[in-house]
C-alpha cells in the first residue's frame, strides 16, 4: 500500500495541487518530509484543506503523530501504519478513504512525470 501512494520528494504545494485536482474527500498520499530528513508526511484531503501528519522511524517502529498531545502508536511496517489509519474518523486524524495512487495518476496524466524515489 505505502509504495503505491508514495510520491517521493514533492513539495507541500505540489501535494496540495495533486489532492485538489485529482482527489476527493478522504484522498491521501505520502511524500518525503521537507523539514525532517528521513521522515515522511501523510497528506489527507479533508474538505478544502490538506491535513499533514508526520511519520518517522523510532526504535519501536514506524510512528505517526496525529495531534500534539496524542501518544504515538508504533507499527512494524509502513503498510501496517497506513492500514490501521484507513477509515479513521476521529478529531485526531482525517479519515484515509481514497488512496491517490501514482499509477492511476500516471494513466490520467501520461505527459506529466511525477517525482518518485525508490525505497
Phi and psi restraints in degrees (range 20) as a CNS / XPLOR table:
assign (resid 1 and name C) (resid 2 and name N)
       (resid 2 and name CA) (resid 2 and name C) 1.0 -58.6 20.0 2
assign (resid 2 and name N) (resid 2 and name CA)
       (resid 2 and name C) (resid 3 and name N) 1.0 -44.8 20.0 2
assign (resid 2 and name C) (resid 3 and name N)
       (resid 3 and name CA) (resid 3 and name C) 1.0 -59.1 20.0 2
assign (resid 3 and name N) (resid 3 and name CA)
       (resid 3 and name C) (resid 4 and name N) 1.0 -34.8 20.0 2
assign (resid 3 and name C) (resid 4 and name N)
       (resid 4 and name CA) (resid 4 and name C) 1.0 -73.7 20.0 2
assign (resid 4 and name N) (resid 4 and name CA)
       (resid 4 and name C) (resid 5 and name N) 1.0 -22.4 20.0 2
assign (resid 4 and name C) (resid 5 and name N)
       (resid 5 and name CA) (resid 5 and name C) 1.0 -107.6 20.0 2
assign (resid 5 and name N) (resid 5 and name CA)
       (resid 5 and name C) (resid 6 and name N) 1.0 2.9 20.0 2
assign (resid 5 and name C) (resid 6 and name N)
       (resid 6 and name CA) (resid 6 and name C) 1.0 -87.4 20.0 2
assign (resid 6 and name N) (resid 6 and name CA)
       (resid 6 and name C) (resid 7 and name N) 1.0 120.3 20.0 2
assign (resid 6 and name C) (resid 7 and name N)
       (resid 7 and name CA) (resid 7 and name C) 1.0 -103.3 20.0 2
assign (resid 7 and name N) (resid 7 and name CA)
       (resid 7 and name C) (resid 8 and name N) 1.0 1.6 20.0 2
assign (resid 7 and name C) (resid 8 and name N)
       (resid 8 and name CA) (resid 8 and name C) 1.0 74.3 20.0 2
assign (resid 8 and name N) (resid 8 and name CA)
       (resid 8 and name C) (resid 9 and name N) 1.0 -138.1 20.0 2
assign (resid 8 and name C) (resid 9 and name N)
       (resid 9 and name CA) (resid 9 and name C) 1.0 -92.1 20.0 2
assign (resid 9 and name N) (resid 9 and name CA)
       (resid 9 and name C) (resid 10 and name N) 1.0 78.9 20.0 2
assign (resid 9 and name C) (resid 10 and name N)
       (resid 10 and name CA) (resid 10 and name C) 1.0 -114.4 20.0 2
assign (resid 10 and name N) (resid 10 and name CA)
       (resid 10 and name C) (resid 11 and name N) 1.0 156.2 20.0 2
assign (resid 10 and name C) (resid 11 and name N)
       (resid 11 and name CA) (resid 11 and name C) 1.0 -79.8 20.0 2
assign (resid 11 and name N) (resid 11 and name CA)
       (resid 11 and name C) (resid 12 and name N) 1.0 165.3 20.0 2
assign (resid 11 and name C) (resid 12 and name N)
       (resid 12 and name CA) (resid 12 and name C) 1.0 -59.4 20.0 2
assign (resid 12 and name N) (resid 12 and name CA)
       (resid 12 and name C) (resid 13 and name N) 1.0 -41.8 20.0 2
assign (resid 12 and name C) (resid 13 and name N)
       (resid 13 and name CA) (resid 13 and name C) 1.0 -63.3 20.0 2
assign (resid 13 and name N) (resid 13 and name CA)
       (resid 13 and name C) (resid 14 and name N) 1.0 -44.8 20.0 2
assign (resid 13 and name C) (resid 14 and name N)
       (resid 14 and name CA) (resid 14 and name C) 1.0 -62.1 20.0 2
assign (resid 14 and name N) (resid 14 and name CA)
       (resid 14 and name C) (resid 15 and name N) 1.0 -38.9 20.0 2
assign (resid 14 and name C) (resid 15 and name N)
       (resid 15 and name CA) (resid 15 and name C) 1.0 -61.5 20.0 2
assign (resid 15 and name N) (resid 15 and name CA)
       (resid 15 and name C) (resid 16 and name N) 1.0 -48.0 20.0 2
assign (resid 15 and name C) (resid 16 and name N)
       (resid 16 and name CA) (resid 16 and name C) 1.0 -61.6 20.0 2
assign (resid 16 and name N) (resid 16 and name CA)
       (resid 16 and name C) (resid 17 and name N) 1.0 -40.2 20.0 2
assign (resid 16 and name C) (resid 17 and name N)
       (resid 17 and name CA) (resid 17 and name C) 1.0 -64.7 20.0 2
assign (resid 17 and name N) (resid 17 and name CA)
       (resid 17 and name C) (resid 18 and name N) 1.0 -43.3 20.0 2
assign (resid 17 and name C) (resid 18 and name N)
       (resid 18 and name CA) (resid 18 and name C) 1.0 -61.2 20.0 2
assign (resid 18 and name N) (resid 18 and name CA)
       (resid 18 and name C) (resid 19 and name N) 1.0 -47.4 20.0 2
assign (resid 18 and name C) (resid 19 and name N)
       (resid 19 and name CA) (resid 19 and name C) 1.0 -67.8 20.0 2
assign (resid 19 and name N) (resid 19 and name CA)
       (resid 19 and name C) (resid 20 and name N) 1.0 -32.8 20.0 2
assign (resid 19 and name C) (resid 20 and name N)
       (resid 20 and name CA) (resid 20 and name C) 1.0 -70.8 20.0 2
assign (resid 20 and name N) (resid 20 and name CA)
       (resid 20 and name C) (resid 21 and name N) 1.0 -41.3 20.0 2
assign (resid 20 and name C) (resid 21 and name N)
       (resid 21 and name CA) (resid 21 and name C) 1.0 -80.2 20.0 2
assign (resid 21 and name N) (resid 21 and name CA)
       (resid 21 and name C) (resid 22 and name N) 1.0 -43.5 20.0 2
assign (resid 21 and name C) (resid 22 and name N)
       (resid 22 and name CA) (resid 22 and name C) 1.0 -109.5 20.0 2
assign (resid 22 and name N) (resid 22 and name CA)
       (resid 22 and name C) (resid 23 and name N) 1.0 -11.6 20.0 2
assign (resid 22 and name C) (resid 23 and name N)
       (resid 23 and name CA) (resid 23 and name C) 1.0 -96.5 20.0 2
assign (resid 23 and name N) (resid 23 and name CA)
       (resid 23 and name C) (resid 24 and name N) 1.0 -179.9 20.0 2
assign (resid 23 and name C) (resid 24 and name N)
       (resid 24 and name CA) (resid 24 and name C) 1.0 -144.8 20.0 2
assign (resid 24 and name N) (resid 24 and name CA)
       (resid 24 and name C) (resid 25 and name N) 1.0 -179.6 20.0 2
assign (resid 24 and name C) (resid 25 and name N)
       (resid 25 and name CA) (resid 25 and name C) 1.0 -52.1 20.0 2
assign (resid 25 and name N) (resid 25 and name CA)
       (resid 25 and name C) (resid 26 and name N) 1.0 122.2 20.0 2
assign (resid 25 and name C) (resid 26 and name N)
       (resid 26 and name CA) (resid 26 and name C) 1.0 90.2 20.0 2
assign (resid 26 and name N) (resid 26 and name CA)
       (resid 26 and name C) (resid 27 and name N) 1.0 0.7 20.0 2
assign (resid 26 and name C) (resid 27 and name N)
       (resid 27 and name CA) (resid 27 and name C) 1.0 -69.9 20.0 2
assign (resid 27 and name N) (resid 27 and name CA)
       (resid 27 and name C) (resid 28 and name N) 1.0 145.2 20.0 2
assign (resid 27 and name C) (resid 28 and name N)
       (resid 28 and name CA) (resid 28 and name C) 1.0 -147.7 20.0 2
assign (resid 28 and name N) (resid 28 and name CA)
       (resid 28 and name C) (resid 29 and name N) 1.0 156.3 20.0 2
assign (resid 28 and name C) (resid 29 and name N)
       (resid 29 and name CA) (resid 29 and name C) 1.0 -151.2 20.0 2
assign (resid 29 and name N) (resid 29 and name CA)
       (resid 29 and name C) (resid 30 and name N) 1.0 169.4 20.0 2
assign (resid 29 and name C) (resid 30 and name N)
       (resid 30 and name CA) (resid 30 and name C) 1.0 -122.6 20.0 2
assign (resid 30 and name N) (resid 30 and name CA)
       (resid 30 and name C) (resid 31 and name N) 1.0 149.1 20.0 2
assign (resid 30 and name C) (resid 31 and name N)
       (resid 31 and name CA) (resid 31 and name C) 1.0 -147.8 20.0 2
assign (resid 31 and name N) (resid 31 and name CA)
       (resid 31 and name C) (resid 32 and name N) 1.0 170.2 20.0 2
assign (resid 31 and name C) (resid 32 and name N)
       (resid 32 and name CA) (resid 32 and name C) 1.0 -71.6 20.0 2
assign (resid 32 and name N) (resid 32 and name CA)
       (resid 32 and name C) (resid 33 and name N) 1.0 143.8 20.0 2
assign (resid 32 and name C) (resid 33 and name N)
       (resid 33 and name CA) (resid 33 and name C) 1.0 -70.4 20.0 2
assign (resid 33 and name N) (resid 33 and name CA)
       (resid 33 and name C) (resid 34 and name N) 1.0 136.6 20.0 2
assign (resid 33 and name C) (resid 34 and name N)
       (resid 34 and name CA) (resid 34 and name C) 1.0 -81.3 20.0 2
assign (resid 34 and name N) (resid 34 and name CA)
       (resid 34 and name C) (resid 35 and name N) 1.0 -22.6 20.0 2
assign (resid 34 and name C) (resid 35 and name N)
       (resid 35 and name CA) (resid 35 and name C) 1.0 -108.4 20.0 2
assign (resid 35 and name N) (resid 35 and name CA)
       (resid 35 and name C) (resid 36 and name N) 1.0 -19.2 20.0 2
assign (resid 35 and name C) (resid 36 and name N)
       (resid 36 and name CA) (resid 36 and name C) 1.0 -123.4 20.0 2
assign (resid 36 and name N) (resid 36 and name CA)
       (resid 36 and name C) (resid 37 and name N) 1.0 105.5 20.0 2
assign (resid 36 and name C) (resid 37 and name N)
       (resid 37 and name CA) (resid 37 and name C) 1.0 -58.6 20.0 2
assign (resid 37 and name N) (resid 37 and name CA)
       (resid 37 and name C) (resid 38 and name N) 1.0 135.0 20.0 2
assign (resid 37 and name C) (resid 38 and name N)
       (resid 38 and name CA) (resid 38 and name C) 1.0 85.5 20.0 2
assign (resid 38 and name N) (resid 38 and name CA)
       (resid 38 and name C) (resid 39 and name N) 1.0 -6.8 20.0 2
assign (resid 38 and name C) (resid 39 and name N)
       (resid 39 and name CA) (resid 39 and name C) 1.0 -99.6 20.0 2
assign (resid 39 and name N) (resid 39 and name CA)
       (resid 39 and name C) (resid 40 and name N) 1.0 162.0 20.0 2
assign (resid 39 and name C) (resid 40 and name N)
       (resid 40 and name CA) (resid 40 and name C) 1.0 -117.9 20.0 2
assign (resid 40 and name N) (resid 40 and name CA)
       (resid 40 and name C) (resid 41 and name N) 1.0 162.1 20.0 2
assign (resid 40 and name C) (resid 41 and name N)
       (resid 41 and name CA) (resid 41 and name C) 1.0 -119.7 20.0 2
assign (resid 41 and name N) (resid 41 and name CA)
       (resid 41 and name C) (resid 42 and name N) 1.0 131.4 20.0 2
assign (resid 41 and name C) (resid 42 and name N)
       (resid 42 and name CA) (resid 42 and name C) 1.0 -100.0 20.0 2
assign (resid 42 and name N) (resid 42 and name CA)
       (resid 42 and name C) (resid 43 and name N) 1.0 117.2 20.0 2
assign (resid 42 and name C) (resid 43 and name N)
       (resid 43 and name CA) (resid 43 and name C) 1.0 -113.0 20.0 2
assign (resid 43 and name N) (resid 43 and name CA)
       (resid 43 and name C) (resid 44 and name N) 1.0 127.8 20.0 2
assign (resid 43 and name C) (resid 44 and name N)
       (resid 44 and name CA) (resid 44 and name C) 1.0 -128.6 20.0 2
assign (resid 44 and name N) (resid 44 and name CA)
       (resid 44 and name C) (resid 45 and name N) 1.0 131.9 20.0 2
assign (resid 44 and name C) (resid 45 and name N)
       (resid 45 and name CA) (resid 45 and name C) 1.0 -84.2 20.0 2
assign (resid 45 and name N) (resid 45 and name CA)
       (resid 45 and name C) (resid 46 and name N) 1.0 125.6 20.0 2
assign (resid 45 and name C) (resid 46 and name N)
       (resid 46 and name CA) (resid 46 and name C) 1.0 -137.1 20.0 2
assign (resid 46 and name N) (resid 46 and name CA)
       (resid 46 and name C) (resid 47 and name N) 1.0 114.0 20.0 2
assign (resid 46 and name C) (resid 47 and name N)
       (resid 47 and name CA) (resid 47 and name C) 1.0 59.5 20.0 2
assign (resid 47 and name N) (resid 47 and name CA)
       (resid 47 and name C) (resid 48 and name N) 1.0 -128.2 20.0 2
assign (resid 47 and name C) (resid 48 and name N)
       (resid 48 and name CA) (resid 48 and name C) 1.0 -99.9 20.0 2
assign (resid 48 and name N) (resid 48 and name CA)
       (resid 48 and name C) (resid 49 and name N) 1.0 14.1 20.0 2
assign (resid 48 and name C) (resid 49 and name N)
       (resid 49 and name CA) (resid 49 and name C) 1.0 -115.6 20.0 2
assign (resid 49 and name N) (resid 49 and name CA)
       (resid 49 and name C) (resid 50 and name N) 1.0 158.7 20.0 2
assign (resid 49 and name C) (resid 50 and name N)
       (resid 50 and name CA) (resid 50 and name C) 1.0 -113.5 20.0 2
assign (resid 50 and name N) (resid 50 and name CA)
       (resid 50 and name C) (resid 51 and name N) 1.0 119.4 20.0 2
assign (resid 50 and name C) (resid 51 and name N)
       (resid 51 and name CA) (resid 51 and name C) 1.0 -93.1 20.0 2
assign (resid 51 and name N) (resid 51 and name CA)
       (resid 51 and name C) (resid 52 and name N) 1.0 135.5 20.0 2
assign (resid 51 and name C) (resid 52 and name N)
       (resid 52 and name CA) (resid 52 and name C) 1.0 -120.4 20.0 2
assign (resid 52 and name N) (resid 52 and name CA)
       (resid 52 and name C) (resid 53 and name N) 1.0 131.1 20.0 2
assign (resid 52 and name C) (resid 53 and name N)
       (resid 53 and name CA) (resid 53 and name C) 1.0 -123.6 20.0 2
assign (resid 53 and name N) (resid 53 and name CA)
       (resid 53 and name C) (resid 54 and name N) 1.0 132.0 20.0 2
assign (resid 53 and name C) (resid 54 and name N)
       (resid 54 and name CA) (resid 54 and name C) 1.0 -86.4 20.0 2
assign (resid 54 and name N) (resid 54 and name CA)
       (resid 54 and name C) (resid 55 and name N) 1.0 133.1 20.0 2
assign (resid 54 and name C) (resid 55 and name N)
       (resid 55 and name CA) (resid 55 and name C) 1.0 -112.6 20.0 2
assign (resid 55 and name N) (resid 55 and name CA)
       (resid 55 and name C) (resid 56 and name N) 1.0 130.6 20.0 2
assign (resid 55 and name C) (resid 56 and name N)
       (resid 56 and name CA) (resid 56 and name C) 1.0 -141.8 20.0 2
assign (resid 56 and name N) (resid 56 and name CA)
       (resid 56 and name C) (resid 57 and name N) 1.0 163.1 20.0 2
assign (resid 56 and name C) (resid 57 and name N)
       (resid 57 and name CA) (resid 57 and name C) 1.0 -91.7 20.0 2
assign (resid 57 and name N) (resid 57 and name CA)
       (resid 57 and name C) (resid 58 and name N) 1.0 129.2 20.0 2
assign (resid 57 and name C) (resid 58 and name N)
       (resid 58 and name CA) (resid 58 and name C) 1.0 -122.4 20.0 2
assign (resid 58 and name N) (resid 58 and name CA)
       (resid 58 and name C) (resid 59 and name N) 1.0 172.2 20.0 2
assign (resid 58 and name C) (resid 59 and name N)
       (resid 59 and name CA) (resid 59 and name C) 1.0 -58.7 20.0 2
assign (resid 59 and name N) (resid 59 and name CA)
       (resid 59 and name C) (resid 60 and name N) 1.0 -26.0 20.0 2
assign (resid 59 and name C) (resid 60 and name N)
       (resid 60 and name CA) (resid 60 and name C) 1.0 -84.8 20.0 2
assign (resid 60 and name N) (resid 60 and name CA)
       (resid 60 and name C) (resid 61 and name N) 1.0 -15.7 20.0 2
assign (resid 60 and name C) (resid 61 and name N)
       (resid 61 and name CA) (resid 61 and name C) 1.0 137.0 20.0 2
assign (resid 61 and name N) (resid 61 and name CA)
       (resid 61 and name C) (resid 62 and name N) 1.0 -159.1 20.0 2
assign (resid 61 and name C) (resid 62 and name N)
       (resid 62 and name CA) (resid 62 and name C) 1.0 -82.8 20.0 2
assign (resid 62 and name N) (resid 62 and name CA)
       (resid 62 and name C) (resid 63 and name N) 1.0 132.5 20.0 2
assign (resid 62 and name C) (resid 63 and name N)
       (resid 63 and name CA) (resid 63 and name C) 1.0 -126.9 20.0 2
assign (resid 63 and name N) (resid 63 and name CA)
       (resid 63 and name C) (resid 64 and name N) 1.0 154.6 20.0 2
assign (resid 63 and name C) (resid 64 and name N)
       (resid 64 and name CA) (resid 64 and name C) 1.0 -129.1 20.0 2
assign (resid 64 and name N) (resid 64 and name CA)
       (resid 64 and name C) (resid 65 and name N) 1.0 136.1 20.0 2
assign (resid 64 and name C) (resid 65 and name N)
       (resid 65 and name CA) (resid 65 and name C) 1.0 -100.2 20.0 2
assign (resid 65 and name N) (resid 65 and name CA)
       (resid 65 and name C) (resid 66 and name N) 1.0 113.0 20.0 2
assign (resid 65 and name C) (resid 66 and name N)
       (resid 66 and name CA) (resid 66 and name C) 1.0 -96.7 20.0 2
assign (resid 66 and name N) (resid 66 and name CA)
       (resid 66 and name C) (resid 67 and name N) 1.0 -23.3 20.0 2
assign (resid 66 and name C) (resid 67 and name N)
       (resid 67 and name CA) (resid 67 and name C) 1.0 -159.4 20.0 2
assign (resid 67 and name N) (resid 67 and name CA)
       (resid 67 and name C) (resid 68 and name N) 1.0 160.7 20.0 2
assign (resid 67 and name C) (resid 68 and name N)
       (resid 68 and name CA) (resid 68 and name C) 1.0 -58.2 20.0 2
assign (resid 68 and name N) (resid 68 and name CA)
       (resid 68 and name C) (resid 69 and name N) 1.0 -31.9 20.0 2
assign (resid 68 and name C) (resid 69 and name N)
       (resid 69 and name CA) (resid 69 and name C) 1.0 -104.6 20.0 2
assign (resid 69 and name N) (resid 69 and name CA)
       (resid 69 and name C) (resid 70 and name N) 1.0 -1.3 20.0 2
assign (resid 69 and name C) (resid 70 and name N)
       (resid 70 and name CA) (resid 70 and name C) 1.0 -78.6 20.0 2
assign (resid 70 and name N) (resid 70 and name CA)
       (resid 70 and name C) (resid 71 and name N) 1.0 141.8 20.0 2
assign (resid 70 and name C) (resid 71 and name N)
       (resid 71 and name CA) (resid 71 and name C) 1.0 -77.1 20.0 2
assign (resid 71 and name N) (resid 71 and name CA)
       (resid 71 and name C) (resid 72 and name N) 1.0 129.1 20.0 2
assign (resid 71 and name C) (resid 72 and name N)
       (resid 72 and name CA) (resid 72 and name C) 1.0 -74.0 20.0 2
assign (resid 72 and name N) (resid 72 and name CA)
       (resid 72 and name C) (resid 73 and name N) 1.0 133.8 20.0 2
assign (resid 72 and name C) (resid 73 and name N)
       (resid 73 and name CA) (resid 73 and name C) 1.0 -96.1 20.0 2
assign (resid 73 and name N) (resid 73 and name CA)
       (resid 73 and name C) (resid 74 and name N) 1.0 143.8 20.0 2
assign (resid 73 and name C) (resid 74 and name N)
       (resid 74 and name CA) (resid 74 and name C) 1.0 -103.9 20.0 2
assign (resid 74 and name N) (resid 74 and name CA)
       (resid 74 and name C) (resid 75 and name N) 1.0 147.8 20.0 2
assign (resid 74 and name C) (resid 75 and name N)
       (resid 75 and name CA) (resid 75 and name C) 1.0 -135.1 20.0 2
assign (resid 75 and name N) (resid 75 and name CA)
       (resid 75 and name C) (resid 76 and name N) 1.0 146.7 20.0 2
assign (resid 75 and name C) (resid 76 and name N)
       (resid 76 and name CA) (resid 76 and name C) 1.0 -64.5 20.0 2
assign (resid 76 and name N) (resid 76 and name CA)
       (resid 76 and name C) (resid 77 and name N) 1.0 -38.6 20.0 2
assign (resid 76 and name C) (resid 77 and name N)
       (resid 77 and name CA) (resid 77 and name C) 1.0 -133.4 20.0 2
assign (resid 77 and name N) (resid 77 and name CA)
       (resid 77 and name C) (resid 78 and name N) 1.0 162.0 20.0 2
assign (resid 77 and name C) (resid 78 and name N)
       (resid 78 and name CA) (resid 78 and name C) 1.0 -65.9 20.0 2
assign (resid 78 and name N) (resid 78 and name CA)
       (resid 78 and name C) (resid 79 and name N) 1.0 -35.3 20.0 2
assign (resid 78 and name C) (resid 79 and name N)
       (resid 79 and name CA) (resid 79 and name C) 1.0 -62.4 20.0 2
assign (resid 79 and name N) (resid 79 and name CA)
       (resid 79 and name C) (resid 80 and name N) 1.0 -42.2 20.0 2
assign (resid 79 and name C) (resid 80 and name N)
       (resid 80 and name CA) (resid 80 and name C) 1.0 -65.1 20.0 2
assign (resid 80 and name N) (resid 80 and name CA)
       (resid 80 and name C) (resid 81 and name N) 1.0 -37.8 20.0 2
assign (resid 80 and name C) (resid 81 and name N)
       (resid 81 and name CA) (resid 81 and name C) 1.0 -61.9 20.0 2
assign (resid 81 and name N) (resid 81 and name CA)
       (resid 81 and name C) (resid 82 and name N) 1.0 -49.4 20.0 2
assign (resid 81 and name C) (resid 82 and name N)
       (resid 82 and name CA) (resid 82 and name C) 1.0 -62.0 20.0 2
assign (resid 82 and name N) (resid 82 and name CA)
       (resid 82 and name C) (resid 83 and name N) 1.0 -46.7 20.0 2
assign (resid 82 and name C) (resid 83 and name N)
       (resid 83 and name CA) (resid 83 and name C) 1.0 -61.8 20.0 2
assign (resid 83 and name N) (resid 83 and name CA)
       (resid 83 and name C) (resid 84 and name N) 1.0 -35.6 20.0 2
assign (resid 83 and name C) (resid 84 and name N)
       (resid 84 and name CA) (resid 84 and name C) 1.0 -67.7 20.0 2
assign (resid 84 and name N) (resid 84 and name CA)
       (resid 84 and name C) (resid 85 and name N) 1.0 -33.6 20.0 2
assign (resid 84 and name C) (resid 85 and name N)
       (resid 85 and name CA) (resid 85 and name C) 1.0 -84.9 20.0 2
assign (resid 85 and name N) (resid 85 and name CA)
       (resid 85 and name C) (resid 86 and name N) 1.0 -12.1 20.0 2
assign (resid 85 and name C) (resid 86 and name N)
       (resid 86 and name CA) (resid 86 and name C) 1.0 -61.5 20.0 2
assign (resid 86 and name N) (resid 86 and name CA)
       (resid 86 and name C) (resid 87 and name N) 1.0 131.7 20.0 2
assign (resid 86 and name C) (resid 87 and name N)
       (resid 87 and name CA) (resid 87 and name C) 1.0 74.2 20.0 2
assign (resid 87 and name N) (resid 87 and name CA)
       (resid 87 and name C) (resid 88 and name N) 1.0 6.8 20.0 2
assign (resid 87 and name C) (resid 88 and name N)
       (resid 88 and name CA) (resid 88 and name C) 1.0 -63.2 20.0 2
assign (resid 88 and name N) (resid 88 and name CA)
       (resid 88 and name C) (resid 89 and name N) 1.0 130.9 20.0 2
assign (resid 88 and name C) (resid 89 and name N)
       (resid 89 and name CA) (resid 89 and name C) 1.0 -130.1 20.0 2
assign (resid 89 and name N) (resid 89 and name CA)
       (resid 89 and name C) (resid 90 and name N) 1.0 92.5 20.0 2
assign (resid 89 and name C) (resid 90 and name N)
       (resid 90 and name CA) (resid 90 and name C) 1.0 -145.4 20.0 2
assign (resid 90 and name N) (resid 90 and name CA)
       (resid 90 and name C) (resid 91 and name N) 1.0 170.8 20.0 2
assign (resid 90 and name C) (resid 91 and name N)
       (resid 91 and name CA) (resid 91 and name C) 1.0 -70.6 20.0 2
assign (resid 91 and name N) (resid 91 and name CA)
       (resid 91 and name C) (resid 92 and name N) 1.0 -17.9 20.0 2
assign (resid 91 and name C) (resid 92 and name N)
       (resid 92 and name CA) (resid 92 and name C) 1.0 -77.9 20.0 2
assign (resid 92 and name N) (resid 92 and name CA)
       (resid 92 and name C) (resid 93 and name N) 1.0 -29.6 20.0 2
assign (resid 92 and name C) (resid 93 and name N)
       (resid 93 and name CA) (resid 93 and name C) 1.0 -152.1 20.0 2
assign (resid 93 and name N) (resid 93 and name CA)
       (resid 93 and name C) (resid 94 and name N) 1.0 142.7 20.0 2
assign (resid 93 and name C) (resid 94 and name N)
       (resid 94 and name CA) (resid 94 and name C) 1.0 -70.3 20.0 2
assign (resid 94 and name N) (resid 94 and name CA)
       (resid 94 and name C) (resid 95 and name N) 1.0 143.6 20.0 2
assign (resid 94 and name C) (resid 95 and name N)
       (resid 95 and name CA) (resid 95 and name C) 1.0 -67.6 20.0 2
assign (resid 95 and name N) (resid 95 and name CA)
       (resid 95 and name C) (resid 96 and name N) 1.0 134.1 20.0 2
assign (resid 95 and name C) (resid 96 and name N)
       (resid 96 and name CA) (resid 96 and name C) 1.0 -91.5 20.0 2
assign (resid 96 and name N) (resid 96 and name CA)
       (resid 96 and name C) (resid 97 and name N) 1.0 99.8 20.0 2
assign (resid 96 and name C) (resid 97 and name N)
       (resid 97 and name CA) (resid 97 and name C) 1.0 -107.8 20.0 2
assign (resid 97 and name N) (resid 97 and name CA)
       (resid 97 and name C) (resid 98 and name N) 1.0 -39.8 20.0 2
assign (resid 97 and name C) (resid 98 and name N)
       (resid 98 and name CA) (resid 98 and name C) 1.0 -130.5 20.0 2
assign (resid 98 and name N) (resid 98 and name CA)
       (resid 98 and name C) (resid 99 and name N) 1.0 104.2 20.0 2
assign (resid 98 and name C) (resid 99 and name N)
       (resid 99 and name CA) (resid 99 and name C) 1.0 -65.9 20.0 2
assign (resid 99 and name N) (resid 99 and name CA)
       (resid 99 and name C) (resid 100 and name N) 1.0 132.4 20.0 2
assign (resid 99 and name C) (resid 100 and name N)
       (resid 100 and name CA) (resid 100 and name C) 1.0 -93.4 20.0 2
assign (resid 100 and name N) (resid 100 and name CA)
       (resid 100 and name C) (resid 101 and name N) 1.0 86.7 20.0 2
assign (resid 100 and name C) (resid 101 and name N)
       (resid 101 and name CA) (resid 101 and name C) 1.0 -77.4 20.0 2
assign (resid 101 and name N) (resid 101 and name CA)
       (resid 101 and name C) (resid 102 and name N) 1.0 139.4 20.0 2
assign (resid 101 and name C) (resid 102 and name N)
       (resid 102 and name CA) (resid 102 and name C) 1.0 -57.6 20.0 2
assign (resid 102 and name N) (resid 102 and name CA)
       (resid 102 and name C) (resid 103 and name N) 1.0 -44.6 20.0 2
assign (resid 102 and name C) (resid 103 and name N)
       (resid 103 and name CA) (resid 103 and name C) 1.0 -65.9 20.0 2
assign (resid 103 and name N) (resid 103 and name CA)
       (resid 103 and name C) (resid 104 and name N) 1.0 -34.1 20.0 2
assign (resid 103 and name C) (resid 104 and name N)
       (resid 104 and name CA) (resid 104 and name C) 1.0 -68.5 20.0 2
assign (resid 104 and name N) (resid 104 and name CA)
       (resid 104 and name C) (resid 105 and name N) 1.0 -42.2 20.0 2
assign (resid 104 and name C) (resid 105 and name N)
       (resid 105 and name CA) (resid 105 and name C) 1.0 -64.5 20.0 2
assign (resid 105 and name N) (resid 105 and name CA)
       (resid 105 and name C) (resid 106 and name N) 1.0 -39.0 20.0 2
assign (resid 105 and name C) (resid 106 and name N)
       (resid 106 and name CA) (resid 106 and name C) 1.0 -63.7 20.0 2
assign (resid 106 and name N) (resid 106 and name CA)
       (resid 106 and name C) (resid 107 and name N) 1.0 -35.0 20.0 2
assign (resid 106 and name C) (resid 107 and name N)
       (resid 107 and name CA) (resid 107 and name C) 1.0 -69.8 20.0 2
assign (resid 107 and name N) (resid 107 and name CA)
       (resid 107 and name C) (resid 108 and name N) 1.0 -34.7 20.0 2
assign (resid 107 and name C) (resid 108 and name N)
       (resid 108 and name CA) (resid 108 and name C) 1.0 -79.4 20.0 2
assign (resid 108 and name N) (resid 108 and name CA)
       (resid 108 and name C) (resid 109 and name N) 1.0 -27.8 20.0 2
assign (resid 108 and name C) (resid 109 and name N)
       (resid 109 and name CA) (resid 109 and name C) 1.0 -129.9 20.0 2
assign (resid 109 and name N) (resid 109 and name CA)
       (resid 109 and name C) (resid 110 and name N) 1.0 70.3 20.0 2
assign (resid 109 and name C) (resid 110 and name N)
       (resid 110 and name CA) (resid 110 and name C) 1.0 -65.5 20.0 2
assign (resid 110 and name N) (resid 110 and name CA)
       (resid 110 and name C) (resid 111 and name N) 1.0 -20.9 20.0 2
assign (resid 110 and name C) (resid 111 and name N)
       (resid 111 and name CA) (resid 111 and name C) 1.0 -90.9 20.0 2
assign (resid 111 and name N) (resid 111 and name CA)
       (resid 111 and name C) (resid 112 and name N) 1.0 -5.7 20.0 2
assign (resid 111 and name C) (resid 112 and name N)
       (resid 112 and name CA) (resid 112 and name C) 1.0 -103.1 20.0 2
assign (resid 112 and name N) (resid 112 and name CA)
       (resid 112 and name C) (resid 113 and name N) 1.0 126.2 20.0 2
assign (resid 112 and name C) (resid 113 and name N)
       (resid 113 and name CA) (resid 113 and name C) 1.0 -100.7 20.0 2
assign (resid 113 and name N) (resid 113 and name CA)
       (resid 113 and name C) (resid 114 and name N) 1.0 117.0 20.0 2
assign (resid 113 and name C) (resid 114 and name N)
       (resid 114 and name CA) (resid 114 and name C) 1.0 -87.3 20.0 2
assign (resid 114 and name N) (resid 114 and name CA)
       (resid 114 and name C) (resid 115 and name N) 1.0 135.3 20.0 2
assign (resid 114 and name C) (resid 115 and name N)
       (resid 115 and name CA) (resid 115 and name C) 1.0 -62.9 20.0 2
assign (resid 115 and name N) (resid 115 and name CA)
       (resid 115 and name C) (resid 116 and name N) 1.0 135.7 20.0 2
assign (resid 115 and name C) (resid 116 and name N)
       (resid 116 and name CA) (resid 116 and name C) 1.0 -148.1 20.0 2
assign (resid 116 and name N) (resid 116 and name CA)
       (resid 116 and name C) (resid 117 and name N) 1.0 132.7 20.0 2
assign (resid 116 and name C) (resid 117 and name N)
       (resid 117 and name CA) (resid 117 and name C) 1.0 -114.5 20.0 2
assign (resid 117 and name N) (resid 117 and name CA)
       (resid 117 and name C) (resid 118 and name N) 1.0 127.5 20.0 2
assign (resid 117 and name C) (resid 118 and name N)
       (resid 118 and name CA) (resid 118 and name C) 1.0 -67.8 20.0 2
assign (resid 118 and name N) (resid 118 and name CA)
       (resid 118 and name C) (resid 119 and name N) 1.0 135.8 20.0 2
